[in-house]
Amino acid sequence: MPDVNIQYHFTLEGGAEEAFDLALDENTLELRVSESADLPPWTELGFRQCPNCPLQPAAALHCPAAARLVGLVRGFARVLSYERVGVEVRTTERTVTLDTSAQQAVSSLMGLIMAVSGCPHTAFFRPMARFHLPGASTEETIYRAVSMHMLAQYYVQLAGGTPDLEFAGLLRNYETVQMVNRAFVKRLHAAADYDSTINALVVLDAWALTMPWAIDASLEGLRHLFEPYLT
């Protein structure tokens, strides 16, 4: 099967450009990368390692998420979070253009890369990565996360498991990711001169932090969309 290809092209203030081409394995949805010998110290697994990380330094020299984010961190190391950025995202299906802040633009790509990086704690985001939606609104993000979870429960049931229809597993996943995000901010403080990448991760952590509240508050607001199923 062909890879899933996603291209991000950024136009920064002043006209500088940054481009990132991601190729995801069609089956595993892991990011295809060539191992680099030029990885900075902050990518080492033991450097400010997440407290809930299941990986061991003896088996893995580098944090998989950190290693995959080196190019993005270097590209935006001297960009301020509030600077305006033009973004063009190309997939096989469509091209999306955005005019937004650096922290929002970087957050979109950072979240995608972390999901497909090989980090055990972000792997549950891979279905959303496969159908990546850059610049998604709050309502779209909640809809996609909840829909992904419920489809996953369908497959759990087919496999003979007990489906989680109360979102307990989804909330646990987001709680786990909160720990990853907060530890990762400490890594990025050692990597970036300016704040765009750090604040991009803060944006991601805000999603993880508010998701439990958002599920309770938003699902009832979406109920009217499903009236044809309920009558």
N, C-alpha and C positions, 0 to 999 in steps of 0.2 A: 504494500500500500504506500502511496506517496505521503511525504511528511505534511504536517499542518504548518503552513508558513504565515507568520505575522510580522509585518514591517512597521516600525515606528520611525517617522522622520520629524525632527524638531527644528524649527527656525527660531533662534534666540534673538533677543533685543540686540541690535547692532548688525544683524545679518548672519551671524555664525550659525552653523548647522551641525546637528548630531543625528546619526542614523543608526538604528539597531534592527538587525534581521534575526528573527527567532525561527528556528525549525524544530517542531515538536514531533516526536515519534508518534505515528498514527495510533499505535496500539497502547503504549504505556503513557503517552502524553508527557514524557520527560523531555527536557530541553537537550537537544543534541549539541554538544560542545567538544572542542578539542582541548585536552588538558594543557594548561599553561604552566611553565616553570617560573613565570614572572608574577606570582601572586604575592600581594603585600602581606606583612605580618598580621594585620587585623582580620585576615580570612582564616587564620589557623583555628582549628576546632577548639583548642583550649583557651583561646583569647576571648575573655569575657563570654564564655560559653553559656548558652541558655540553661537555666537551672533544671529544666525538665527535658533536656536533650538526651535521647536514648543512645546516641553514638558515643564511641570511645576513641580517644586520641590514638590509641595503639592501632586501631583498625582504619581510621579516617584521619588523614593529615589536616584536611581543611573542612570548614563548615560548608556544606553544599550550597546553601543559599548565598552566603557571603561570596564564595568563589564565582557564582554566576552573576553577581551584581557589581563586580569590579568595573566593568566597562561603563555602566550607568553612573556609578559613583564618580569615576574619573571625569566623565563627560560633563557632569554638573557640579563638580567640586567647587567652582568659583561662581556659581549662579545663586542669586538671592531668591528666596522662596516667593516673593511677591512680584518678581519680574514677569512680564507677559511673554507667552510662548505660543507660537503657532505649531499645531500638531497635525500630521497626516498619518492615519493608521490604515494600512492596506492588508486585507485578508483575501482569500480566494473568492469570497462571496461579495465583498463590498469595500468601498473606501470611505473612511470617516474623517472629517476635518474638525478641528477644535481650535478655539482661541481662548486660552485660559491662563492661570498662573502657573509658574514653574512647579510649585509644590503639588498642584492638582495633576499636572501633566506627568510628572515623575511618579506620583503615587499610582497612577493607572498602570504604567509599565512595570513599576516595582512589584505591585501586587501580582501581576501576571507572571513575572519571572520567579517570584518566591513560590508560587503555586506549582510550577513545573521544574523547580530546581533540584528536586531529590530530597528535600527536607521532609522527614517523616511526619511532622506535625502540620504541614500545609498541603499534603497530598490530597486531602478530601476536597480541595478547591479545583482539582484538575478538570472535572466536567464543566465548570464555569469557564475555565481557561480555554477549553476547546471551543466554546461559543462566546468568546471574549466580546465584551461590549464596552469600548472605551467611552469615558465620559458619562457613564450611567448615572441616572438620578437616584435619590434615596429610595423612592418607590420602586424603581426598576431593580435596584440591587436587592431589596428585600424580596421582591417577587422571584427573582432568579435564584437566590439562596434557598428560599423555602421550596420552590419547585424542584430544585436539584435534590434537596433532602428527601422529598416525598417520592420522587422517581427512584432514588436509591433504595427506599424502603420497599418498593415494588420488587426490585431485584433481590433484596434480602429475603422477602417472602418466597419468591420463586426458588431460592436456594435452600429453603427449609428453615430459615430463621424467623424470629419474631419481629415484625415491623415496628418501628418507633413512630407512632402517629402523634405524639405529644411534643416532639422537637427536643426531647431531652438530650439526645446524642448531638444534635446540631449545636445546642447551647454549650455542651461540654467541649466541642471542637473549637468554638469561638473563645472560650475561656482559656484553652490551651494556647491558642494563637496569641492571645493577649500577653502571655508570658514570653512568647517568642519575640513579639514586637518590642516589648520593653527592654529585653536583653539586647536586641539588635540595635536599638538606639544608642546604647553604650558603645557598640562596635563602631557605629558610624561617626561618633564623636571623635574617634581616632583616625577616621578616614577622610573627612570632608572639611575644607576650610570654611565654607559658607553653609547656609542652613537649608537649601532646597531639598536635599535628599533626606536630611533628618526630619524636616517637617512633613515630607511625603510619607514617611513611616508613621508619624504621629497621626496623619489623616487615616491611614489604614487601621491604626490602633483604635481610633475613635469609632470606626465601623464595628470592630470586634467588641468594644466596650458597650455600645448602645444596641447591639443586635438583640439581646434578650428583651429589652424594653420595646424595641421596634416591632418585634414579632407580636407581642401582646397588643400594642397600640395600633398596629397597621393592618393586621389580618381582618379584623372586623370591618375596617374601612374598605377592604377589597371585596367583601362578601357580595355586594350587589352585582359584581361582574359575573358571578356564578349562579345567578338566579335561574337561568335555563336548566341547570343541573338539579335544582332544588324543588322545581315545581312539576 
